[in-house]
């Protein structure tokens, strides 16, 4: 056994060593901001980028994986000074100390971004971004002013869109610097001149895309206050869709691109012409319908005027007068005929009601009535005699006198006059009256008894 070999030694493998070192490094350092210059940049097919970050005295290897690289707002190149946010790690396969980049921006952009956020918050508190203070864009501006660099691509994009959408609209280009230390002051003066001249109904403040530093002139506080105080509405079209500047927030409208600003500022001429043609057709139809209605109304009024003309009224009155005259003649003839007939009837009735004729008739009736009366009296007397004889015989048959003549008597209660047929109908002490055929007796009952 070798004298160096000992069962108590803890021998590490290289992999174990690098793994432990990686664990210590990653657990000992938080995310760090590191500034330096890019060198030896390489981007293989995987999409990951590998480079060295160096300063005047040292360098460190860095890895920027594809998912983070796709979020960058610029394309890094060798020699660029950048500010990265990274975590410390170890590439175990080679044992190389490296930085894993989470975020990258051009050096100095971080300070600019903080200044941007501070100014934005300040102006927002003052109400410069308030939608209630923004001016409405004119639907049909008499002229459009473009405040931009005359040599940039932005102005060409705007002009191309304006020529396509509304070629008859006048355009004034107000040339100005759009980048550099003097750009903000020059843009401010140009906007003030354009607003004072009042040649345009709408201003477009435009610039192409770029880094935060390139667009910094549009984050100037003085420029922002000037835009807010302009009488002419302003569309801000600075940078690309992802770029935002203070001018965008304070302007009356923000466009994501210069081309989009031209779209916002104008109406589509073809659509307007089509709309106008539609309005023209509607107007023609409305006028035609109105004329037709007026013509019909005129014909109606003319016809009504003819009907209400005095001559027509006189003719109608004459016709009515003739009709009434005929009706009067017919009525008079009918009335005369009726009166003649009534006169004949009354004459006939008068003859019938004459006293002489009536006396003669009454004398005849009186003679007839006398004979009828005598005949009726004789008949009635004969019937009565016969009836009397029959009744006399019947009365004689039922007369009490006949009963009394045979020895019977009629007894009545002397007080009540009630005929007594039973002894029980009276009582001792009562007075009774007994009628005989000749005369009557008055007695006082002493006793009453019932004989079988």
C-alpha positions as CSV (number, residue, x, y, z in Angstrom):
1,X,0.0,0.0,0.0
2,X,1.3,3.5,-0.8
3,X,2.3,5.6,2.1
4,X,0.1,8.3,0.7
5,X,-3.0,6.2,0.6
6,X,-5.1,6.3,3.8
7,X,-8.6,5.0,4.4
8,X,-9.3,8.3,6.3
9,X,-8.8,10.6,3.3
10,X,-11.9,12.3,1.8
11,X,-11.1,12.4,-1.9
12,X,-13.4,14.6,-4.1
13,X,-14.1,14.2,-7.8
14,X,-13.9,17.2,-10.1
15,X,-17.6,17.0,-10.7
16,X,-18.3,17.0,-7.0
17,X,-15.9,19.9,-6.5
18,X,-17.4,22.0,-9.2
19,X,-20.9,21.2,-8.1
20,X,-20.2,22.3,-4.5
21,X,-18.5,25.5,-5.7
22,X,-21.5,26.3,-7.9
23,X,-23.8,25.8,-4.9
24,X,-21.7,28.0,-2.7
25,X,-21.5,30.7,-5.4
26,X,-25.2,30.8,-6.3
27,X,-26.2,30.7,-2.6
28,X,-23.8,33.4,-1.5
29,X,-24.5,36.2,-4.0
30,X,-27.8,37.8,-4.9
31,X,-28.7,39.2,-8.3
32,X,-26.1,41.8,-9.2
33,X,-26.0,44.8,-11.5
34,X,-22.7,44.7,-13.4
35,X,-21.5,47.3,-16.0
36,X,-18.9,46.5,-18.7
37,X,-18.0,46.2,-22.4
38,X,-19.1,43.3,-24.5
39,X,-16.4,41.2,-26.3
40,X,-16.1,37.9,-28.0
41,X,-19.9,37.8,-28.6
42,X,-21.1,34.5,-30.1
43,X,-24.7,33.3,-30.8
44,X,-24.9,29.7,-32.1
45,X,-28.0,28.1,-33.6
46,X,-29.5,27.4,-30.2
47,X,-30.2,31.1,-29.9
48,X,-28.2,31.5,-26.7
49,X,-25.5,34.2,-26.6
50,X,-22.1,33.9,-24.9
51,X,-19.7,36.8,-24.4
52,X,-17.2,38.3,-22.1
53,X,-17.9,41.4,-20.0
54,X,-14.8,43.4,-19.4
55,X,-13.4,46.7,-18.1
56,X,-9.9,48.1,-18.1
57,X,-8.6,45.5,-15.6
58,X,-10.6,42.3,-15.7
59,X,-13.2,40.3,-17.6
60,X,-15.9,37.7,-16.8
61,X,-17.7,35.2,-19.0
62,X,-21.4,35.6,-19.4
63,X,-24.3,33.5,-20.7
64,X,-27.5,35.1,-22.1
65,X,-30.1,32.3,-22.8
66,X,-32.5,32.6,-25.7
67,X,-35.7,33.2,-23.6
68,X,-34.0,36.3,-22.0
69,X,-32.3,37.4,-25.2
70,X,-35.7,37.7,-27.0
71,X,-36.8,40.3,-24.5
72,X,-34.0,42.7,-25.3
73,X,-35.0,46.0,-26.9
74,X,-31.7,46.3,-28.8
75,X,-29.2,44.0,-30.6
76,X,-26.0,43.7,-28.6
77,X,-22.7,43.9,-30.5
78,X,-19.0,43.7,-29.6
79,X,-17.8,46.9,-28.1
80,X,-21.2,47.9,-26.7
81,X,-21.1,49.2,-23.1
82,X,-24.0,47.5,-21.3
83,X,-25.5,47.2,-17.8
84,X,-26.6,43.7,-16.9
85,X,-28.5,42.2,-14.1
86,X,-27.1,38.7,-13.5
87,X,-26.7,35.9,-11.0
88,X,-23.3,34.3,-10.3
89,X,-22.8,30.7,-11.3
90,X,-20.2,28.1,-12.4
91,X,-20.1,26.2,-15.6
92,X,-19.4,22.8,-14.1
93,X,-18.2,21.1,-17.3
94,X,-15.2,23.5,-17.7
95,X,-15.0,24.8,-14.2
96,X,-15.5,28.3,-15.5
97,X,-16.9,31.1,-13.3
98,X,-19.7,32.9,-15.2
99,X,-22.6,35.3,-15.0
100,X,-26.1,34.2,-16.0
101,X,-27.7,37.3,-17.5
102,X,-31.3,38.0,-16.6
103,X,-31.6,41.5,-18.1
104,X,-29.4,43.7,-20.3
105,X,-29.7,47.4,-21.3
106,X,-27.2,49.9,-22.8
107,X,-25.0,51.5,-20.2
108,X,-26.5,54.7,-18.9
109,X,-30.1,53.7,-19.8
110,X,-31.0,52.8,-16.3
111,X,-30.4,56.4,-15.1
112,X,-32.4,57.7,-18.0
113,X,-35.2,55.3,-17.2
114,X,-35.3,56.5,-13.6
115,X,-35.3,60.1,-14.7
116,X,-38.1,59.3,-17.2
117,X,-40.3,57.7,-14.4
118,X,-39.6,60.6,-12.0
119,X,-40.6,63.2,-14.6
120,X,-43.7,61.2,-15.7
121,X,-44.9,60.9,-12.1
122,X,-44.3,64.7,-11.5
123,X,-46.3,65.7,-14.6
124,X,-49.0,63.2,-13.9
125,X,-49.5,64.7,-10.4
126,X,-49.8,68.2,-12.0
127,X,-52.6,66.9,-14.3
128,X,-50.7,67.3,-17.6
129,X,-51.8,63.7,-18.6
130,X,-55.5,64.2,-17.6
131,X,-57.8,63.2,-20.4
132,X,-60.1,66.1,-19.5
133,X,-57.4,68.6,-20.5
134,X,-56.8,67.0,-24.0
135,X,-58.2,68.7,-27.1
136,X,-60.3,66.8,-29.6
137,X,-58.8,66.1,-33.0
138,X,-60.6,67.9,-35.9
139,X,-62.5,65.6,-38.1
140,X,-61.5,67.5,-41.3
141,X,-58.4,69.7,-40.5
142,X,-57.8,72.4,-43.1
143,X,-54.1,71.6,-43.0
144,X,-51.8,69.2,-41.3
145,X,-48.4,70.3,-39.9
146,X,-45.6,67.7,-39.5
147,X,-42.9,68.5,-36.9
148,X,-40.0,66.2,-37.6
149,X,-36.7,65.7,-39.3
150,X,-37.2,66.3,-43.1
151,X,-34.7,63.6,-43.9
152,X,-36.0,60.9,-41.7
153,X,-38.1,57.9,-42.7
154,X,-41.0,59.0,-40.5
155,X,-41.9,62.0,-42.7
156,X,-41.9,59.8,-45.8
157,X,-44.2,57.3,-44.1
158,X,-46.6,60.0,-43.0
159,X,-46.7,61.6,-46.5
160,X,-47.2,58.3,-48.2
161,X,-50.3,57.6,-46.0
162,X,-51.6,61.1,-46.4
163,X,-51.3,60.9,-50.2
164,X,-53.1,57.5,-50.2
165,X,-55.9,58.5,-47.8
166,X,-56.5,62.2,-48.6
167,X,-54.3,63.6,-51.3
168,X,-56.2,67.0,-51.4
169,X,-55.3,67.8,-47.8
170,X,-52.5,70.5,-47.6
171,X,-49.4,69.5,-45.6
172,X,-46.7,71.8,-44.1
173,X,-43.5,70.2,-42.9
174,X,-41.8,72.1,-40.0
175,X,-38.2,70.8,-40.0
176,X,-36.4,70.2,-36.7
177,X,-33.8,68.2,-35.0
178,X,-35.2,65.0,-33.4
179,X,-32.1,63.7,-31.6
180,X,-29.2,65.2,-29.7
181,X,-28.7,67.7,-26.9
182,X,-30.3,70.6,-28.7
183,X,-33.2,68.7,-30.1
184,X,-35.6,69.3,-27.3
185,X,-35.2,73.1,-27.4
186,X,-35.5,73.2,-31.2
187,X,-38.6,70.9,-31.2
188,X,-40.2,73.3,-28.6
189,X,-39.5,76.4,-30.7
190,X,-40.8,74.7,-33.8
191,X,-44.1,73.7,-32.1
192,X,-44.5,77.3,-30.7
193,X,-44.0,78.8,-34.2
194,X,-46.4,76.3,-35.8
195,X,-49.0,77.0,-33.2
196,X,-48.6,80.8,-33.4
197,X,-48.9,80.8,-37.2
198,X,-52.2,78.9,-37.0
199,X,-51.8,77.6,-40.5
200,X,-52.7,74.1,-39.5
201,X,-55.6,72.6,-37.7
202,X,-53.6,69.6,-36.5
203,X,-49.9,69.0,-35.7
204,X,-48.1,65.6,-35.9
205,X,-44.9,65.3,-33.8
206,X,-43.0,62.4,-35.3
207,X,-39.8,60.4,-35.1
208,X,-38.6,56.9,-36.0
209,X,-37.7,54.3,-33.5
210,X,-34.5,54.2,-31.4
211,X,-33.1,53.5,-28.0
212,X,-34.2,55.4,-24.9
213,X,-31.2,57.7,-25.3
214,X,-32.0,58.4,-28.9
215,X,-35.6,59.4,-28.0
216,X,-34.6,61.4,-24.9
217,X,-35.3,64.7,-26.5
218,X,-39.0,63.9,-26.4
219,X,-38.8,63.3,-22.6
220,X,-37.9,67.0,-21.9
221,X,-40.0,68.7,-19.3
222,X,-40.0,72.0,-21.2
223,X,-41.2,70.3,-24.3
224,X,-44.0,68.5,-22.4
225,X,-45.3,71.8,-20.9
226,X,-45.2,73.5,-24.3
227,X,-47.3,70.6,-25.9
228,X,-49.8,70.9,-23.0
229,X,-50.2,74.7,-23.6
230,X,-50.6,74.6,-27.4
231,X,-53.9,75.7,-28.9
232,X,-53.5,73.4,-31.8
233,X,-54.2,69.7,-31.2
234,X,-51.1,67.5,-31.3
235,X,-50.6,63.8,-32.2
236,X,-47.4,62.3,-30.8
237,X,-45.9,59.5,-33.0
238,X,-42.5,58.9,-31.6
239,X,-40.6,55.6,-32.0
240,X,-42.2,52.2,-32.4
241,X,-45.3,50.8,-30.8
242,X,-43.3,49.6,-27.7
243,X,-41.7,53.0,-27.2
244,X,-43.2,55.5,-24.8
245,X,-42.1,59.1,-24.2
246,X,-43.3,62.0,-22.1
247,X,-44.5,63.7,-25.3
248,X,-46.8,60.7,-25.9
249,X,-48.5,61.1,-22.5
250,X,-49.0,64.9,-22.7
251,X,-50.1,65.0,-26.4
252,X,-53.8,65.1,-27.2
253,X,-53.5,61.7,-28.9
254,X,-50.7,59.1,-29.1
255,X,-50.1,57.1,-32.2
256,X,-48.0,53.9,-32.0
257,X,-46.1,54.8,-35.3
258,X,-45.8,57.8,-37.6
259,X,-48.0,55.9,-40.2
260,X,-50.7,55.3,-37.6
261,X,-50.6,59.1,-36.8
262,X,-51.4,59.8,-40.5
263,X,-54.3,57.3,-40.2
264,X,-55.6,59.1,-37.1
265,X,-55.2,62.6,-38.6
266,X,-57.2,62.0,-41.8
267,X,-60.3,60.5,-43.1
268,X,-60.2,57.9,-45.9
269,X,-61.0,59.8,-49.0
270,X,-62.4,56.8,-50.8
271,X,-64.7,56.0,-47.9
272,X,-65.7,59.7,-47.6
273,X,-66.5,59.8,-51.4
274,X,-68.5,56.6,-51.0
275,X,-70.3,58.1,-48.0
276,X,-70.9,61.4,-49.8
277,X,-72.2,59.4,-52.8
278,X,-74.6,57.6,-50.5
279,X,-75.7,60.9,-48.9
280,X,-76.2,62.3,-52.4
281,X,-78.4,59.4,-53.4
282,X,-80.4,59.7,-50.2
283,X,-80.7,63.5,-50.8
284,X,-81.8,62.9,-54.4
285,X,-84.4,60.4,-53.3
286,X,-85.5,62.6,-50.5
287,X,-85.8,65.6,-52.8
288,X,-87.6,63.5,-55.4
289,X,-90.0,62.2,-52.8
290,X,-90.5,65.7,-51.4
291,X,-91.2,67.1,-54.9
292,X,-93.7,64.3,-55.5
293,X,-95.4,65.0,-52.2
294,X,-95.5,68.7,-53.0
295,X,-96.9,68.0,-56.5
296,X,-99.6,65.8,-55.1
297,X,-100.4,68.4,-52.4
298,X,-100.5,71.1,-55.1
299,X,-102.9,69.0,-57.2
300,X,-105.0,68.4,-54.1
301,X,-105.0,72.1,-53.3
302,X,-105.9,73.0,-56.9
303,X,-108.7,70.5,-57.0
304,X,-109.9,71.8,-53.6
305,X,-109.7,75.4,-55.0
306,X,-111.8,74.5,-58.0
307,X,-114.3,73.0,-55.7
308,X,-114.3,76.0,-53.4
309,X,-114.4,78.5,-56.3
310,X,-117.4,81.0,-56.0
311,X,-118.6,80.0,-59.4
312,X,-118.8,76.4,-58.3
313,X,-120.5,77.4,-55.1
314,X,-123.0,79.5,-57.1
315,X,-123.7,76.6,-59.5
316,X,-124.2,74.3,-56.5
317,X,-126.5,76.8,-54.8
318,X,-128.5,77.2,-58.1
319,X,-128.8,73.5,-58.4
320,X,-129.9,73.2,-54.8
321,X,-132.4,76.1,-55.3
322,X,-133.9,74.3,-58.4
323,X,-134.1,71.1,-56.4
324,X,-135.8,72.9,-53.5
325,X,-138.2,74.6,-55.9
326,X,-139.2,71.2,-57.4
327,X,-139.5,69.7,-54.0
328,X,-141.7,72.7,-52.9
329,X,-144.0,72.3,-56.0
330,X,-144.4,68.6,-55.4
331,X,-145.1,69.3,-51.7
332,X,-147.7,71.9,-52.5
333,X,-149.4,69.6,-55.0
334,X,-149.4,66.8,-52.6
335,X,-150.6,69.0,-49.8
336,X,-153.4,70.4,-52.0
337,X,-154.5,66.9,-53.0
338,X,-154.5,65.8,-49.4
339,X,-156.5,68.8,-48.4
340,X,-159.0,68.2,-51.3
341,X,-159.4,64.6,-50.2
342,X,-159.9,65.6,-46.6
343,X,-162.5,68.2,-47.7
344,X,-164.4,65.5,-49.5
345,X,-164.2,63.3,-46.4
346,X,-165.3,66.1,-44.1
347,X,-168.2,66.9,-46.4
348,X,-169.3,63.3,-46.4
349,X,-169.0,63.2,-42.7
350,X,-170.9,66.5,-42.4
351,X,-173.7,65.1,-44.4
352,X,-173.8,62.1,-42.2
353,X,-173.7,64.3,-39.1
354,X,-176.5,66.7,-40.3
355,X,-179.3,67.1,-37.6
356,X,-182.1,66.3,-40.1
357,X,-180.5,63.1,-41.2
358,X,-179.6,62.2,-37.6
359,X,-183.2,62.9,-36.4
360,X,-184.6,60.7,-39.1
361,X,-182.2,57.9,-38.2
362,X,-183.0,58.3,-34.5
363,X,-186.7,58.3,-35.1
364,X,-186.3,55.0,-37.0
365,X,-184.1,53.6,-34.3
366,X,-186.6,54.8,-31.6
367,X,-189.5,53.0,-33.3
368,X,-187.4,49.9,-33.6
369,X,-186.3,50.1,-30.0
370,X,-190.0,50.6,-28.8
371,X,-191.1,47.5,-30.5
372,X,-188.1,45.6,-29.3
373,X,-188.7,46.9,-25.7
374,X,-192.4,45.8,-25.7
375,X,-191.6,42.4,-27.1
376,X,-188.7,42.0,-24.6
377,X,-191.0,43.1,-21.7
378,X,-193.6,40.6,-22.6
379,X,-191.1,37.8,-22.9
380,X,-189.5,38.7,-19.5
381,X,-193.0,39.0,-17.9
382,X,-193.9,35.6,-19.2
383,X,-190.6,34.0,-18.0
384,X,-190.9,35.7,-14.6
385,X,-194.5,34.5,-14.1
386,X,-193.5,31.0,-15.0
387,X,-190.4,31.3,-12.7
388,X,-192.5,32.7,-9.8
389,X,-195.0,29.9,-10.1
390,X,-192.2,27.3,-9.9
391,X,-190.6,29.0,-7.0
392,X,-193.9,29.3,-5.2
393,X,-194.5,25.6,-5.5
394,X,-191.0,24.8,-4.3
395,X,-191.4,27.2,-1.4
396,X,-194.7,25.8,-0.4
397,X,-193.1,22.4,-0.4
398,X,-190.4,23.3,2.0
399,X,-192.3,25.9,4.1
400,X,-192.2,25.4,7.9
401,X,-195.9,26.3,8.0
402,X,-196.6,23.0,6.5
403,X,-194.5,21.3,9.2
404,X,-196.3,23.3,11.9
405,X,-199.6,22.4,10.4
406,X,-198.8,18.8,10.9
407,X,-198.3,19.3,14.7
408,X,-194.7,20.2,14.8
409,X,-193.1,23.2,16.5
410,X,-189.8,25.2,16.2
411,X,-187.9,25.8,19.4
412,X,-185.2,28.5,19.6
413,X,-183.0,30.0,22.3
414,X,-184.9,33.1,23.4
415,X,-181.6,35.0,23.9
416,X,-179.5,33.9,20.9
417,X,-182.3,32.9,18.5
418,X,-180.5,29.7,17.7
419,X,-182.8,26.8,16.7
420,X,-182.6,24.0,19.3
421,X,-182.6,20.5,18.0
422,X,-181.1,18.7,21.0
423,X,-181.7,19.0,24.7
424,X,-178.0,19.3,25.3
425,X,-178.0,22.6,23.4
426,X,-179.6,24.4,26.4
427,X,-179.5,24.2,30.2
428,X,-181.8,24.8,33.2
429,X,-182.7,28.4,33.7
430,X,-182.5,29.4,29.9
431,X,-185.5,30.9,28.2
432,X,-186.6,29.2,25.1
433,X,-189.1,30.3,22.5
434,X,-191.5,27.7,20.9
435,X,-193.3,28.7,17.7
436,X,-196.6,26.9,16.8
437,X,-198.7,27.1,13.7
438,X,-200.7,29.8,15.4
439,X,-198.9,31.7,18.1
440,X,-195.8,31.0,20.2
441,X,-194.7,30.1,23.7
442,X,-191.9,31.4,26.0
443,X,-190.7,29.0,28.6
444,X,-188.0,28.6,31.2
445,X,-186.1,25.3,31.2
446,X,-186.2,23.5,34.5
447,X,-184.3,20.4,33.6
448,X,-182.7,18.8,30.6
449,X,-182.5,15.1,29.9
450,X,-181.7,13.0,27.0
451,X,-184.1,10.3,26.0
452,X,-183.0,7.2,24.2
